Amino acid sequence: MPYLVLGLLLGALVSLWVGRAWQRTRMRRRFRQARAGEVAAEELLKKQGFRILDEQVRRRQHMFVDGERLDYEVRADLLVSRWWRTYVVEVKTGKSAPNPKTTATRRQLREYAAVYDADGLLLADMSARELYEIEFPASGSRRQRTRTATAFILGAMVGVALAVLVGG
């Protein structure tokens, strides 16, 4: 009888150890796949004229839960620029994750739009080797402020030009 209990205990321990080893292996494989996707995304972005500014870009944020401050960190895969615009890039691999209709991906992109002061968001689908520009309706974003400022400056320049032409 003691051998049976000992055998069951030993079997349970081996089963637990094998399960954890399998989880570690899966996690390592996912990490390697994600890193390979990020490297491929950098190459794709460079080919399309983007300059890599930073990788694994972290931003500290906070929120209040029942009046108590809760700090957290957000981490985007890449920060890139092209011409005078800065973009936050989320790199996805696999079948469903690159789809912006996927709830988790959409929420992640929405969080980036709120946290990072960038001109735009890019979703890099490395399974399809495609790059998508993501836009959410403007809510006082940097992009909207830039458009408003540009329109104001252009309007002022046209107004001055007309005043010079009509008055001169």
N, C-alpha and C positions, 0 to 999 in steps of 0.2 A: 504494500500500500504506500509506504513512503517513497518507493521508486516511481510510482505512478504520479504522485503529487510533484515530485522533483522533475519528472519528465514533462509534465504539463507546464510547470513553471519555466523550465528551460525552453520548451517549445514556444511559449508566449514571449520570452525575452528575444529569442532568435527572430520570431515574426516581427516584433517591434523594431529590432535592429535592421532587418531587411527592408521594412517599410520606410524607415527614415533614410536609409541608404538610397532607396529608389527615389524618394523626394529630393534629396540632394543632387542626384544625377539629373533629374528633370530640371531642377532650378539652374544647374550649371549649363545645361543645353539651351535653356531659354535665354540665359544671360549671353552666351556665345552668339546665338541667333540675333539677339537685339543689338549687340555690339557690331556684328557684321553688317546689319542693316544700317546702323549709324555711319559706318565707314563708307558704305555704298551710297548713302544719302549725301555725304559730303562730296563725293566724286560727282554725283548727279548735279548737285547745286553749283559746284565749280564750273561744270560744263555749260550750265545755263547762265553763267556770268555773275553768280553770287560770291561774295567773299565771306569766309567763315570768321566770325568775330569771337565766338566762345562756344564751349561745349559744356553740357550738364550745368546750365545756368540756374543758379539758385536765387530765390527771392524769399525773404522772410515776410510773413504776413501775420495778421492777427484778426480775431473776431471776438465777439462777446457772447458768452453763453450764460443766460440769467444774470447779466451784469458783470460776470467774471471774465477777465481777459484770457483768451486761449491763443497761444502762439503756435504757428505751424510754418512749414517750409514747402515751397512749390519749386519743382525742378523741371525745366524744359530741356529737351535734347540739344538743341542748337540755337544760336543767335547768329543771324546772317545779315548781310546788307548787299544791296545792289542799287547803284546810282546813289540817290540821297535817301533811300528808304531802308528801314530796319525791320526785320521779320523774326518772329519766334517760330521755330520749326519743331513739330512733333513728328518723330519717325515711328512708323508702324510696320510690322511684318506679320505675316499670317493671313488667314482668310477673312475673318470678320473685323478685326481690330482697325484696319485702314479705312473702313467705311464710316463716313461722318454721321450716318444715321444710327450707328451703334451708340447706345446711350453713354457708355463709359468714355468713348472717344469724344463725343460731342460735349460732354460735361468737362472733360479735361481741356479741350480747346476753349470753351467758354471761360474756364478759370484762368487760362493764359491771357485771354483778352482783357480780363479784369485786373490781373496782377502786373503784367509786363507793359511798360509804356513803349509799345512798338507801333510801327505804322501798319503792320499786317501780320497775319498768321499763315503759315504754310503747313500742309499735311503731306508728308512724304510716305507714299505707299510703296515700300520697297519690294513687295511681292510682284507688283505690276511695273515697277520702276517709273512711277508717275508722281508728279508734284501738283498739288492742288492749292489754290489760294482760297482761304476760308474768310468769309466776312459775316459778321453778325450785324443786325440793325444798329445803327449808330446810337450811342447813348453818351455823348460827350467824349468820345474816344479821341486819341491823339490825331488819328487820321482825319476825323471830322473837323477838329480844330484847325488842322493844317489846311484843309480845303477851304474853310471859312476865311482864314487869314489870307490865303492865296487869292481868293475871289475879291476880298477887300482891297488888297494891294493892286491887283489888275484893274479893278474899277477906279481906284484913285488915279492910276497912271493914265487910263483912258480919259478921265475927267480933266486932268491937267493938260493932256494933249489937245483935247477939244477946246479948252479955254485958250490955249496958246494959238490955235488955228483960227478960232472965231475972233478973238481979241487982237490978233497980230495982223 
